[in-house]
Amino acid sequence: MKTILQKLAISSEEYETIIGKLYSSWCESVSTTNKEYQQVLINRSINKWFLIELAKCETEFLETIHFYDNSNVTAEDFQRCHLKCISKLFNIRPMALLKNIVKPKAKGVRVFNAIYIN
């Protein structure tokens, strides 16, 4: 983690803020109501899953930047790369953990209940 903080040129408090906002946004993206959001946010199993997946994304980030150790890449460039790596979390969901909390989203909008012909 120290390597990540050094590459991003941020403090551990700033890093924790970034991860907290990321987790909150991710929880919001998988829920449809405030109640679901709160349940997802405080669920220990989902949080543990999220942190494991975050670690995978950060490992990918470290592998990507490994080639740029002695180059003229700035901290801002590393931050953009880090954001790109961790934003992949929004494409995955632990459906087995979410099934009891989040109701499935409607696939379409029902237009008519019935059509009567006279």
Beta strands, then each sheet from edge to edge (+ up, - down):
end
